[in-house]
Amino acid sequence: MSETVLPGRNRAAKVSVFFAMGSLGALANFAGPIAWLNPPIFIGMAIVCALIAIPAGHVGRFRARRLAGDGKGMALAGILGGWAMLLVSLLAVAAAVGLLVGVGLLVDKT
């Protein structure tokens, strides 16, 4: 008996895309004034969402093999989006640390 594939059965792929978009949303708050009040919270949210999106995307890709490709593209988008947002978040942390170190060195020399 052949297994019928219902659309939308690959929930892990949807979760992966959801958290990749959540990571993007957390970093997009820096376009407005709200994220500048407490940047570590928004950068931390972006990192956590990206770290959830990556393994969920891999689970979605694994399930897509058993579900005849259902959600394979969404899972790949979640993996790539998660890694991209993780990279951008880590660059933002490095920039913030560099800024603080630079200001500290300027203040120390005067």
Number of C-alpha atoms within 10 A of each C-alpha: 3 4 7 8 13 9 9 10 14 24 16 24 31 21 19 32 26 17 24 32 20 20 29 23 15 21 22 13 15 15 9 8 8 11 17 13 10 9 17 14 13 22 24 17 19 28 25 17 24 31 20 20 34 25 18 24 32 19 17 29 25 17 21 21 12 11 19 12 15 22 24 21 16 22 31 19 20 32 27 19 23 32 18 16 26 24 14 17 23 16 12 16 16 12 12 14 12 12 12 12 12 12 11 11 11 10 9 8 6 5
